[in-house]
């Protein structure tokens, strides 16, 4: 097929449109119009479809919102109904809770008032104790003299188990000073006599214990004496396994309270006047049986360390009166009448012991007494030559009791 040659004249444009060459096929106008209408229809259909989708979504949203609103409303109705049902119960609970609160507040107020009354009572008690602790030495001496002017029935006291009126005469509340004498006269001039009672049971003895009456006889007939109570604290403050014992000051304080509480009137006056001191005797140091059993204390008395360590130099007197719970003093006496003697005791018959027991015992003990108790120092001590011929005859010798 021949292709026509195109030149400038083949297509020549003008204002009216395209100009085709002669004899060429022209486009069909109806066909173009149909295509345009089809395109337009499709466009409209697309728009309508899109609009229907939008409307559908909006309607679903509205339905969902309405459904949610209905659910919320129904839930609110349920809550309201439950609230209406609970209102009476809540009222009752509120009333009971209010009553419980009022009761609690009342109990708190009662406890507070009780605590305040206790506090006031305790404050008054402390003030009274402080006032009595501040009693002067002269007042205590006056109280002791007032006791001496009374005629006590000691048989009645012994049978009262601590309920006799004399036990109410207590003027001391501070027991922290019984590790020493506090009497001004003793501190200035020393003791006119030192009386000793060695007794571990004294702090825990009952009110009828004989040793208390022994001390009462000392206070009645040797009231010018100082008194040393050598006792134990293991029954008052027992030491538990693995624990350290209480400080010595506390041991003496607790023992002093116990003794003062049980003491008879005259001896209690001696304690108040500062004429009594208390020591806790080391039973192991002096080879005594144990802390509750000092029978017999002779092992202590036969130790030079006892006489060095248990007495206060230039305060305790060189004259020592040893008393025991099986004896009492029945009359006044002047200790100076015995000052030229080294030992005074109740004698035993010379023939009580046979075979030179007493002589040999005295000789051996005298050698032991003169030692200081230190093994290293023993060789430096000269062995004493004790002449017992005047005491030991034919292997017999008298013995002596050590306490009154």
C-alpha positions in Angstrom: 0.0 0.0 0.0 1.3 3.4 -1.0 1.7 5.9 1.9 0.9 9.4 0.7 3.6 11.9 1.1 2.9 14.6 3.6 4.1 18.1 3.3 3.3 21.5 4.6 0.2 21.5 2.7 -1.0 18.1 3.8 -2.0 19.3 7.3 -2.7 22.9 7.5 -4.2 24.3 10.6 -6.6 27.1 10.9 -8.9 28.6 13.4 -11.7 26.1 12.8 -9.8 22.9 13.5 -8.0 20.2 11.6 -8.2 20.1 7.9 -7.9 16.7 6.4 -6.7 16.1 2.9 -9.2 15.3 0.3 -10.5 11.8 0.1 -9.2 10.9 3.8 -11.5 9.2 6.4 -12.9 11.6 9.1 -13.7 10.6 12.7 -17.3 9.8 13.6 -18.8 12.4 15.9 -21.5 10.1 17.2 -18.8 7.6 18.4 -16.9 10.3 20.2 -20.0 11.5 21.9 -20.9 8.0 23.0 -17.5 7.5 24.5 -17.7 10.8 26.4 -21.2 9.9 27.7 -19.9 6.5 28.9 -17.0 8.1 30.7 -19.4 10.6 32.3 -21.8 7.8 33.4 -18.9 5.8 34.9 -17.7 8.8 36.7 -21.2 9.5 38.1 -21.6 5.8 39.1 -18.2 5.9 40.9 -19.3 9.1 42.8 -22.6 7.5 43.7 -20.9 4.4 45.0 -18.4 6.3 47.0 -21.2 8.4 48.5 -23.2 5.3 49.4 -20.2 3.9 51.2 -19.8 7.1 53.2 -23.5 7.1 54.2 -23.3 3.4 55.2 -20.3 4.0 57.5 -22.0 7.0 59.1 -25.1 5.1 59.8 -23.1 2.3 61.4 -21.4 4.8 63.6 -24.7 6.2 64.7 -26.0 2.8 65.5 -22.9 2.0 67.5 -23.2 5.2 69.4 -26.8 4.6 70.1 -26.0 1.1 71.3 -23.3 2.4 73.6 -25.6 5.0 74.9 -28.2 2.3 75.6 -25.7 0.1 77.4 -24.5 3.0 79.5 -28.0 3.9 80.4 -28.8 0.4 81.4 -25.7 0.1 83.4 -26.5 3.4 85.2 -30.0 2.0 85.9 -28.5 -1.1 87.4 -26.1 0.9 89.5 -29.0 3.1 90.6 -31.1 0.2 91.5 -28.2 -1.4 93.5 -27.6 1.9 95.2 -31.2 2.2 96.1 -31.1 -1.3 97.6 -27.8 -0.6 99.5 -28.9 2.7 101.0 -30.7 1.2 104.0 -27.7 -1.1 104.7 -25.3 1.7 104.3 -27.3 3.8 106.8 -27.3 0.9 109.3 -23.5 0.4 108.8 -22.9 4.1 109.2 -24.8 4.2 112.4 -23.0 1.1 113.8 -19.7 2.5 112.7 -20.5 5.8 114.5 -21.3 3.9 117.7 -18.1 1.9 117.5 -16.2 5.1 116.9 -17.8 6.7 119.9 -17.0 3.7 122.0 -13.4 3.7 120.9 -13.1 7.4 121.7 -14.7 6.7 125.1 -12.2 4.0 125.8 -9.3 6.2 124.7 -10.5 8.9 127.0 -10.9 6.4 129.9 -7.4 5.1 129.3 -6.0 8.6 129.1 -7.6 9.6 132.4 -6.3 6.4 134.0 -2.8 7.1 132.7 -3.0 10.7 134.0 -4.2 9.5 137.4 -1.3 7.0 137.5 1.1 9.7 136.5 -0.1 12.0 139.2 0.0 9.3 141.8 3.5 8.2 140.7 4.7 11.8 140.7 3.3 12.2 144.3 5.0 9.0 145.3 8.3 10.1 143.9 8.0 13.4 145.6 7.3 11.7 148.9 10.3 9.3 148.4 12.5 12.3 147.5 11.4 14.1 150.6 12.1 11.2 152.8 15.4 10.6 151.1 16.3 14.2 152.0 15.8 13.6 155.7 18.8 15.0 157.5 21.1 12.8 159.6 19.7 14.5 162.7 16.1 13.6 161.7 17.1 9.9 161.2 18.9 9.9 164.6 15.8 11.4 166.1 13.7 8.7 164.5 16.0 6.0 165.9 15.9 7.6 169.4 12.1 7.6 169.2 12.2 3.9 168.5 14.5 3.3 171.4 11.9 5.0 173.7 9.3 2.4 172.7 8.8 -0.9 174.4 8.5 -3.5 171.6 7.0 -6.9 172.1 9.5 -9.0 170.2 7.5 -12.2 170.7 4.6 -10.5 168.9 7.0 -9.1 166.2 8.4 -12.6 165.7 5.0 -14.1 165.1 3.7 -11.3 162.9 5.5 -12.4 159.7 6.4 -8.8 158.9 2.9 -7.4 159.7 3.8 -5.8 163.0 3.4 -2.0 163.2 7.1 -1.6 163.8 7.8 -2.7 160.2 6.0 0.4 159.0 8.6 2.6 160.5 10.8 2.9 157.4 12.6 6.2 156.6 15.1 5.1 154.0 14.6 4.9 150.3 18.2 5.3 149.0 20.2 2.1 149.4 23.2 3.0 147.1 25.5 4.0 149.9 25.8 0.8 152.0 29.2 -0.1 150.5 30.6 2.2 153.2 29.7 3.9 156.4 28.0 7.3 156.1 27.8 8.4 159.7 29.6 11.7 160.1 31.0 10.7 163.5 32.5 7.5 162.0 33.9 9.3 159.0 35.6 11.8 161.3 36.6 9.6 164.2 36.3 6.0 163.0 34.4 3.2 164.7 34.5 2.7 168.5 33.9 -1.0 167.8 33.4 -3.1 164.7 30.8 -5.9 164.9 30.8 -8.6 162.2 28.0 -11.0 161.1 29.0 -13.5 158.4 25.8 -14.8 157.0 24.9 -15.6 153.4 21.2 -16.3 154.2 20.5 -12.9 155.7 19.0 -11.1 152.6 16.5 -13.9 151.9 15.7 -15.0 155.5 12.1 -14.8 156.7 11.0 -12.3 159.4 11.5 -14.8 162.2 15.1 -15.6 161.4 17.2 -15.7 164.5 20.1 -13.6 163.0 17.7 -10.6 162.8 17.3 -10.8 166.6 21.0 -11.1 167.0 21.5 -7.9 165.1 18.7 -6.3 167.2 20.6 -7.1 170.4 23.7 -5.5 169.0 21.7 -2.3 168.1 20.1 -2.3 171.6 23.2 -3.0 173.8 26.2 -2.0 171.6 24.6 0.9 169.7 27.9 2.8 169.5 29.4 0.0 167.2 29.8 -0.1 163.5 28.3 -3.2 161.9 29.7 -5.1 158.9 27.3 -7.6 157.3 29.4 -10.0 155.2 26.8 -11.9 153.1 26.0 -13.1 149.6 23.9 -11.9 146.7 23.5 -15.1 144.6 20.0 -15.7 146.0 18.9 -12.2 145.4 20.5 -11.7 141.9 21.2 -15.1 140.6 23.6 -15.2 137.6 22.3 -17.0 134.5 24.6 -19.2 132.4 26.7 -17.2 130.0 26.0 -13.9 131.7 28.2 -11.7 133.8 27.2 -11.0 137.4 25.6 -7.6 138.2 28.1 -4.8 139.3 29.1 -5.0 142.9 27.3 -1.7 143.7 24.1 -3.1 142.4 24.5 -6.3 144.4 25.0 -4.4 147.6 22.1 -2.1 146.9 19.6 -5.0 146.3 20.9 -6.8 149.4 20.6 -3.7 151.5 16.9 -3.3 150.5 16.1 -6.9 151.5 17.9 -6.6 154.9 16.4 -3.2 155.7 12.9 -4.5 154.9 13.3 -7.4 157.3 15.3 -5.6 160.0 13.9 -5.0 163.4 13.4 -1.5 164.7 16.6 -0.8 166.6 18.9 -2.3 163.9 16.9 -0.4 161.2 17.8 2.7 163.1 21.5 1.8 162.9 21.2 1.4 159.1 19.5 4.9 158.9 22.3 6.5 161.0 25.0 5.2 158.6 26.6 2.8 161.0 26.1 -0.3 158.8 28.0 -1.4 155.7 27.5 -4.5 153.6 30.0 -6.5 151.7 29.6 -9.5 149.3 32.0 -12.1 150.6 34.0 -14.1 148.0 33.3 -17.6 149.1 35.9 -19.1 146.7 38.6 -16.7 147.9 38.3 -18.0 151.5 37.5 -21.6 150.6 33.9 -21.5 152.0 31.4 -24.2 150.9 29.5 -22.1 148.4 27.7 -18.8 148.0 24.8 -19.9 150.1 26.7 -21.8 152.8 29.5 -20.1 154.8 29.5 -22.9 157.4 31.8 -22.6 159.0 33.4 -19.1 158.3 36.5 -20.2 160.2 38.4 -20.6 156.9 37.9 -16.9 156.3 38.8 -15.9 159.8 42.0 -18.0 159.6 43.1 -16.2 156.5 45.4 -13.2 156.8 43.8 -11.8 153.6 40.5 -11.6 155.3 41.8 -9.3 158.0 43.6 -7.2 155.4 40.8 -6.9 152.7 37.5 -7.0 154.5 38.0 -4.0 156.8 38.7 -0.3 156.2 42.0 0.8 157.5 41.7 3.7 160.1 37.9 3.4 160.0 37.1 0.0 161.4 38.2 -0.6 164.9 41.0 -3.0 165.8 38.6 -4.6 168.2 36.3 -6.9 166.3 33.2 -8.4 167.8 32.1 -11.5 165.9 28.4 -12.4 166.4 26.5 -15.4 165.0 22.9 -16.2 164.6 22.9 -18.6 167.6 23.6 -15.9 170.2 22.4 -12.5 171.5 23.8 -9.8 173.6 21.8 -9.4 176.8 23.3 -6.4 178.5 25.4 -3.3 178.0 29.1 -3.7 178.2 32.3 -1.7 177.7 34.5 -3.2 175.0 37.5 -1.5 176.4 37.5 -3.8 179.4 38.7 -6.5 176.9 41.2 -4.4 174.9 44.3 -6.1 176.5 43.3 -9.5 175.1 43.9 -10.8 171.6 41.1 -13.3 171.6 38.0 -13.9 173.7 35.8 -16.9 173.2 33.8 -19.5 175.0 36.2 -22.2 176.2 35.9 -25.9 175.7 37.1 -28.5 178.1 40.9 -29.3 177.6 40.1 -33.0 177.3 37.4 -32.7 174.6 39.9 -33.5 171.8 42.5 -36.2 172.2 45.8 -37.0 170.5 47.1 -33.5 170.3 44.6 -32.6 167.6 44.2 -29.0 168.8 47.9 -28.4 169.4 48.9 -29.7 165.9 45.9 -27.8 164.3 46.9 -24.6 165.9 50.5 -25.0 165.0 49.7 -25.7 161.3 47.1 -23.0 161.1 49.4 -20.4 162.6 52.0 -21.1 159.9 49.2 -20.8 157.3 47.9 -17.6 158.8 51.3 -15.8 158.6 51.5 -16.4 154.9 50.0 -13.9 152.4 48.4 -16.6 150.4 50.7 -16.1 147.5 52.7 -19.2 146.5 55.6 -17.1 145.2 55.9 -15.2 148.5 55.7 -18.3 150.7 59.4 -19.2 150.6 60.3 -15.7 151.8 58.2 -16.1 154.9 60.1 -17.3 158.0 58.4 -20.3 159.7 57.1 -19.1 163.1 58.2 -20.9 166.2 54.9 -21.2 168.1 55.4 -22.3 171.7 52.2 -24.0 172.8 53.5 -25.6 175.9 51.4 -23.5 178.2 48.3 -24.6 176.2 49.1 -28.2 175.3 49.6 -30.6 178.1 49.9 -34.3 177.6 48.5 -33.9 174.1 45.4 -32.1 175.2 44.4 -28.4 174.7 41.3 -26.3 175.1 39.3 -25.1 172.1 37.3 -21.9 171.8 34.2 -20.8 170.0 34.8 -18.0 167.6 31.5 -16.1 167.9 29.1 -14.9 170.5 
